[in-house]
Amino acid sequence: MLPIGTYTSAHRNVPVSNMIVQSRPFGQRYAFVVVAVIFLCLLIAAGLRSAPAVMMLPLEESFGWRRDVVSLAAAIGIFLYGLTGPFAAALMERIGLRRTLLASLVVMSGSTALSLLMTEPWHLLLTWGVFSGVGSGAVATVLGATIVNRWFKTNRGLVMGLMSASAATGLLVFLPLLAALAQLGGWKPVAIAIAIATACLVPLVYLLVPERPASIGMVRYGADADDVPPVPPASQGNFLTHTLSTLRRAAGTRVFWYLFATFFICGFTTNGLVGTHLIAFCGDMGIGQVQAAGLLSLMGIFDLIGTTLSGWLTDRFDPRKLLGVYYGIRGLSLIYLPYSGFSSTSLIIFAVLYGLDWIATVPPTLRLSNEAFGDRSGPIVFGWIVAGHQVGAAAAAFFGGTMRELQGNYEVAFLIAGMTAIAAACISLLINTSRPAFEPEPQAA
């Protein structure tokens, strides 16, 4: 047990007199204030990543850019959004979560504002693809995982479910508004709204998100007073080297590839295809943008329910079986959509079935990752698994646009996505985390 007036750093006990401790209200419950701010950050990032879906038709009308061009920009953004994740997780440990998050928000806001000046397709690829992808990569699922591991000893599944649901809430809050802005004024009001919303997060993070519980003289929620969190290996040494070496070691295990494959399919079947192309698909079927965005919002409502419930279930039941059920329902929903007739009733049925498990796969996948790789290496390994999710999403974003240009419709793209989801349901049941996947790296003396 530590003597009164000290906290644990990476290598030593540091007297409180040698550090600045900022007091906060609510005691251990201040962790939920942090969760609320991070929820907002994830929500706005979800709005940014979903914006190309409502900008696709206005950009086509304004510049004459084909859908595969806009889809390529969305795909680049989604890919870098995922690829940045594991490096961001290590960077949060190396230079600090607050610095990493604040820098990312500035990049997100700046790149979105810069897109207002674009006139050529490569401008779109650079702003909404490269810069926004890298910036939003730190404001992603891996951020939620880092907050959960750093601030919570108990109730992790439930809290991760709540933060994962922020993506659904982003759809719920932003898409109807962004679609209305796009319908009234084209793509520029959409970019302005995202830039302003992102910039407003900077002071909130700066003022309300401490680096870790020890920074305000507390321990993790649900922990005893003498709790000492595990020291992440990324807090020492070269974070790039550690991030890549963690991938190398994890890639030597079967459980990593099962989790990577299922999350690749998760991305392929959610924000990659449905998030990017559902509004355009509805447009092809004679349904207006605002109405189609309302359909995504309805999914968001049910995903908010489903993902939060998934977090609760993950704390109590076998996460492999939960994943099997989630992916199975998702696959059947995607196969159903092209043959639904796109009536109001059929679309509501799709929105309910599909929406309930849009992001419900995140809490059980995080639990399996932590079980297999431990609290120290788990967040970085999970970052690489999330990268697989975004690679799948990027592939689907480009694949959907290409199939639409080649065939004139989205039918085959959605059928293929449905079949891959059913394959993911089968793979989920093969995951075995009964033994640690690898031993933690030794720490420097």
BELBELGI-V518792 format. One line per field, one symbol per residue. ss: DSSP state (a for helix, b for strand, c for the rest). psi: psi as a letter, one per 30 degrees, with the letter a starting at -180 (. if undefined). burial: b if it has 9 or more other ideal C-beta (glycine too) atoms within 8 Angstrom, else e. Layout:
# BELBELGI-V518792
ss: ???
psi: ???
burial: ???
This chain:
# BELBELGI-V518792
ss: cccccbbbccccbbbaaaccccccccaaaaaaaaaaaaaaaaaaaaaaaaaaaaaaaaaaaaacccaaaaaaaaaaaaaaaaaaaaaaaaaaaaccaaaaaaaaaaaaaaaaaaaaacccaaaaaaaaaaaaaaaaacccaaaaaaaaaaabcccaaaaaaaaaaaaaaaaaaaaaaaaaaaaaaccaaaaaaaaaaaaaaaaaaaaaccccaaaaccccbcccccccccccaaacccaaaaaaaaaaaacccaaaaaaaaaaaaaaaaccccaaaaaaaaaaaccccaaaaaaaaaaaaaaaaaaaaaaaaaaccccaaaaaaaaaaaaaaaaaaaccccccaaaaaaaaaaaacccccaaaaaaaaaaaaaaaaaaaaaaaaaaaaaaaaaaaaaaaaaaaaaaacccaaaaaaaaaaaaaaaaaaccccccccccccccccc
psi: kklkgllkaeflkkkffgljjklllfbfffefeeeeeeeeeeeeeeeeffefeffeeeeeeefgklffeeeeeeeeeeeeeeefeeeeeeeeeefkeeeeeeeeeeeeeeeeefffgkflefeeeeefdeeeeeefffiaefeeeeeeeefkelgeeeeeeeeefeeeeeeeeeeeeeeeeeeegafefeeeeeeeeeeffeeeeeefjleleffghlllkgllfgkjlkjkffflajeeeeeeeeeeeefgkeeeeeeeeefeeeeegcfedeeefeeeeeefggkleeeeeeeeeeeeefeeeeeeeeeeeeffljfeeeeeeeeeeeeeeeeeefgffhleeeeeeeeeeeefgegffeeeeeeeeeeeflfefeeeeeeeeeeeefeeeeeeeeeeeeeeeefglgeeeeeeeeeeeeeeeeeeffkjgfkkelklkklk.
burial: ebeeebbbeeeebbebeebeeeebeeebebbbbbbebbbbbbbbbbbbbbbbbbbbbbbbeeeebebbbbbbbbbbbbbbbbbbbbbbbbbbbbeebbebbbbbbbbbbbbbbbbeebeebebbbebbbbbbbbbbbbbbbbbbbbbbbbbbeebbbbbbbbbbbbbbbbbbbbbbbbbbbbeeeebebbbbbbbbbbbebbebbbeebbebbbbbebbbbebeeebebebbbbeeeebeebbebbbebbeebebbbbbbbbbbbbbbbbbbbbbbbbbbbbbbeebebbbbbbbbbbbbbbbbbbbbbbbbbbbeeebbbbbbbbbbbbbbbbbbbbebebeeebbbbbbbbbbbbbbbbbbbbbbbbbebbbebbbbbbbbbbbbbbbbbbbbbbbbbbbbbbeeeebebbbbebbbbbbbbbbbbbebebeeebbeeeeeee
